[in-house]
Each structure stands twice: as structure tokens, then as C-alpha cells.
């Protein structure tokens, strides 16, 4: 019984970590503001 919950917990930790890495990666791809080519001062 101990290995069952430990295996489930380990898989949950791996999945949460993977989701966090993917979310951070997606946020980094988006450029804040307009990109700077319109002359708005950003």
C-alpha cells in the first residue's frame, strides 16, 4: 500500500513540474508591449 501512494505522489509532482515549466516557457515567448517598432516609446 505504501508504494501505491508514493508512486501516485511522484507522478503528480512530475506532472505539476512539467506544467509549470511549460507555462513559464509560454510566458517568455510573448513580448511585452508592442515590440518597439511603432514609435510609441515602449
C-alpha positions as semicolon CSV with decimal commas, in nm:
position;residue;x (nm);y (nm);z (nm)
1;X;0,000;0,000;0,000
2;X;0,286;0,243;0,074
3;X;0,429;0,217;-0,276
4;X;0,091;0,290;-0,433
5;X;0,051;0,635;-0,281
6;X;0,419;0,712;-0,325
7;X;0,401;0,631;-0,695
8;X;0,093;0,847;-0,737
9;X;0,257;1,132;-0,546
10;X;0,575;1,106;-0,757
11;X;0,377;1,116;-1,082
12;X;0,178;1,415;-0,954
13;X;0,497;1,604;-0,868
14;X;0,643;1,534;-1,212
15;X;0,324;1,648;-1,386
16;X;0,299;1,969;-1,182
17;X;0,665;2,049;-1,252
18;X;0,621;1,987;-1,625
19;X;0,313;2,212;-1,638
20;X;0,499;2,490;-1,456
21;X;0,794;2,470;-1,696
22;X;0,563;2,478;-1,997
23;X;0,368;2,775;-1,857
24;X;0,688;2,971;-1,790
25;X;0,818;2,890;-2,136
26;X;0,496;3,013;-2,296
27;X;0,508;3,339;-2,099
28;X;0,867;3,408;-2,209
29;X;0,776;3,378;-2,577
30;X;0,527;3,664;-2,558
31;X;0,690;4,003;-2,598
32;X;0,567;4,267;-2,356
33;X;0,430;4,583;-2,513
34;X;0,420;4,642;-2,883
35;X;0,774;4,532;-2,970
36;X;0,916;4,882;-3,010
37;X;0,872;4,935;-3,384
38;X;0,572;5,171;-3,374
39;X;0,738;5,471;-3,207
40;X;0,514;5,469;-2,900
41;X;0,811;5,487;-2,659
42;X;0,784;5,139;-2,514
